[in-house]
Amino acid sequence: MARRKPGEGQTALVTGASAGIGVDLAECFAKDGYDLILTARSEGALQEVANRLSAAHGVKAHTVAQDLGAFGGGSAVAAAIAAKGLNVDVVVNNAGYGHAGALTSSDLQTQLGMIDLNVRALVELTYIYWDRMLANKRGGVINVASTAAFQPGPLMANYYASKAYVLSFSEAMWEEARGTGVHVSCLCPGPTVSKFRERAGTGKTNLGQRSKAVPSAPVARAGYNAWKQNRAVIVTGGRQRLPSRPGEIPPAQNAAEDRAQRSIAGDVSMERRRPRRLFC
Ligand SMILES: NC(=O)c1ccc[n+]([C@@H]2O[C@H](COP(=O)([O-])OP(=O)(O)OC[C@H]3O[C@@H](n4cnc5c(N)ncnc54)[C@H](OP(=O)(O)O)[C@@H]3O)[C@@H](O)[C@H]2O)c1
């Protein structure tokens, strides 16, 4: 008799699953036998991913097309899931975008939309499924932040701040779930090949030129494996170090050191730093 896969009988909801890291995160779960619910705005792309993953891994893959940046977007996704008679065991909050440039003369809706998608929808979906996870003593959450989460980012201030929120929230939820069987991990990728840079407009910046983007599949795998082990924080991106000078590290370093102990960051140093203009 074939061995049962660890995810059989469970369902993972993956946001931002029409492109980029979200597709690879969805595939990690499918390989382990999880059924999938894939959400993003692009219905056609979602359906293609769902068809491919269900055929390749023999799992059920459902789609819900929804703008998660819209007010109540998370609740609308949950309502659509309930209407299909489905349950959610794992939430992968991956959908997000960035925008490079100074706050002055930027578009307010682009700025607020980042908070609505990167933060608000992430909290909403976590909240909706959290009690069920605790009651079931299994499942959990993967939140996708960024290496941007570890320091303020002038000229991309709102994006960095949104990811700092995601990191802080995730670490706190990891602690709240400790010992319950519910796993929480915050995946903090460095530059990764996807459509992110195109939308964010970071490709031609100094940092964009200097840093080498890594493929999204290993980033997703590292995040998924860290989540299986209930590691609170996982930083990916190889040898990319953000610039820092000795003496520039404020007292919050202790918290960062504590984090580093729980991450499998290997060769990546991520101390909390004073603001530097990384994107000029
Ligand atoms: N790539 C990087 O260098 C990098 C580095 C650090 C962190 N990250 C983070 O990784 C996550 C995934 O990004 P990615 O690199 O894979 O970028 P991506 O290729 O642009 O994918 C973003 C995903 O989010 C979805 N999305 C965007 N706006 C949405 C909205 N309003 N409502 C619902 N879904 C929406 C997109 O689908 P639709 O357009 O179809 O809605 C797409 O599926 C993001 O949270 C990003 O901040 C990326």
The ligand as an SDF file (V2000), in Angstrom:
LIG
                    3D

 48 52  0  0  0  0  0  0  0  0999 V2000
   10.3650   38.8850   -5.8520 N   0  0  0  0  0  0  0  0  0  0  0  0
   11.0780   39.4630   -4.9070 C   0  0  0  0  0  0  0  0  0  0  0  0
   12.2170   39.9320   -5.1330 O   0  0  0  0  0  0  0  0  0  0  0  0
   10.5360   39.4980   -3.5040 C   0  0  0  0  0  0  0  0  0  0  0  0
   11.4270   39.7590   -2.4630 C   0  0  0  0  0  0  0  0  0  0  0  0
   10.9420   39.8070   -1.1550 C   0  0  0  0  0  0  0  0  0  0  0  0
    9.6060   39.5770   -0.9110 C   0  0  0  0  0  0  0  0  0  0  0  0
    8.7530   39.3300   -1.9310 N   0  0  0  0  0  0  0  0  0  0  0  0
    7.3370   39.1000   -1.6070 C   0  0  0  0  0  0  0  0  0  0  0  0
    6.9330   37.8680   -2.1580 O   0  0  0  0  0  0  0  0  0  0  0  0
    5.5230   37.8750   -2.3420 C   0  0  0  0  0  0  0  0  0  0  0  0
    5.2000   37.3070   -3.7180 C   0  0  0  0  0  0  0  0  0  0  0  0
    5.7080   38.2030   -4.7000 O   0  0  0  0  0  0  0  0  0  0  0  0
    6.3620   37.7010   -6.0580 P   0  0  0  0  0  0  0  0  0  0  0  0
    7.7850   38.0660   -6.0060 O   0  0  0  0  0  0  0  0  0  0  0  0
    5.9830   36.3110   -6.3560 O   0  0  0  0  0  0  0  0  0  0  0  0
    5.6530   38.7440   -7.0520 O   0  0  0  0  0  0  0  0  0  0  0  0
    4.6830   38.5520   -8.3090 P   0  0  0  0  0  0  0  0  0  0  0  0
    5.2890   37.6440   -9.3160 O   0  0  0  0  0  0  0  0  0  0  0  0
    4.3460   39.9440   -8.7160 O   0  0  0  0  0  0  0  0  0  0  0  0
    3.3890   37.8320   -7.7000 O   0  0  0  0  0  0  0  0  0  0  0  0
    2.4850   38.5220   -6.8850 C   0  0  0  0  0  0  0  0  0  0  0  0
    1.2330   37.7060   -6.6870 C   0  0  0  0  0  0  0  0  0  0  0  0
    0.3130   38.4580   -5.8910 O   0  0  0  0  0  0  0  0  0  0  0  0
   -0.9180   38.5950   -6.5850 C   0  0  0  0  0  0  0  0  0  0  0  0
   -1.5480   39.8680   -6.3070 N   0  0  0  0  0  0  0  0  0  0  0  0
   -1.0360   41.1070   -6.5710 C   0  0  0  0  0  0  0  0  0  0  0  0
   -1.9310   42.0460   -6.2250 N   0  0  0  0  0  0  0  0  0  0  0  0
   -3.0300   41.3950   -5.7540 C   0  0  0  0  0  0  0  0  0  0  0  0
   -4.2800   41.8160   -5.2520 C   0  0  0  0  0  0  0  0  0  0  0  0
   -4.6220   43.1150   -5.1850 N   0  0  0  0  0  0  0  0  0  0  0  0
   -5.1760   40.8800   -4.8510 N   0  0  0  0  0  0  0  0  0  0  0  0
   -4.8630   39.5670   -4.9290 C   0  0  0  0  0  0  0  0  0  0  0  0
   -3.6910   39.0990   -5.3860 N   0  0  0  0  0  0  0  0  0  0  0  0
   -2.7840   40.0100   -5.8020 C   0  0  0  0  0  0  0  0  0  0  0  0
   -0.5390   38.4720   -8.0720 C   0  0  0  0  0  0  0  0  0  0  0  0
   -1.6150   38.0110   -8.8570 O   0  0  0  0  0  0  0  0  0  0  0  0
   -2.6290   38.9310   -9.6760 P   0  0  0  0  0  0  0  0  0  0  0  0
   -1.8310   40.0050  -10.3330 O   0  0  0  0  0  0  0  0  0  0  0  0
   -3.2440   37.9460  -10.6060 O   0  0  0  0  0  0  0  0  0  0  0  0
   -3.6150   39.4440   -8.6840 O   0  0  0  0  0  0  0  0  0  0  0  0
    0.5370   37.4010   -8.0090 C   0  0  0  0  0  0  0  0  0  0  0  0
   -0.0620   36.1340   -7.9440 O   0  0  0  0  0  0  0  0  0  0  0  0
    5.0730   39.3210   -2.1190 C   0  0  0  0  0  0  0  0  0  0  0  0
    4.4970   39.4470   -0.8470 O   0  0  0  0  0  0  0  0  0  0  0  0
    6.3740   40.1160   -2.1840 C   0  0  0  0  0  0  0  0  0  0  0  0
    6.3200   41.3060   -1.4180 O   0  0  0  0  0  0  0  0  0  0  0  0
    9.1970   39.2740   -3.2200 C   0  0  0  0  0  0  0  0  0  0  0  0
  1  2  1  0
  2  3  2  0
  2  4  1  0
  4  5  1  0
  4 48  2  0
  5  6  2  0
  6  7  1  0
  7  8  2  0
  8  9  1  0
  8 48  1  0
  9 10  1  0
  9 46  1  0
 10 11  1  0
 11 12  1  0
 11 44  1  0
 12 13  1  0
 13 14  1  0
 14 15  2  0
 14 16  1  0
 14 17  1  0
 17 18  1  0
 18 19  2  0
 18 20  1  0
 18 21  1  0
 21 22  1  0
 22 23  1  0
 23 24  1  0
 23 42  1  0
 24 25  1  0
 25 26  1  0
 25 36  1  0
 26 27  1  0
 26 35  1  0
 27 28  2  0
 28 29  1  0
 29 30  1  0
 29 35  2  0
 30 31  1  0
 30 32  2  0
 32 33  1  0
 33 34  2  0
 34 35  1  0
 36 37  1  0
 36 42  1  0
 37 38  1  0
 38 39  2  0
 38 40  1  0
 38 41  1  0
 42 43  1  0
 44 45  1  0
 44 46  1  0
 46 47  1  0
M  CHG  2   8   1  16  -1
M  END
$$$$
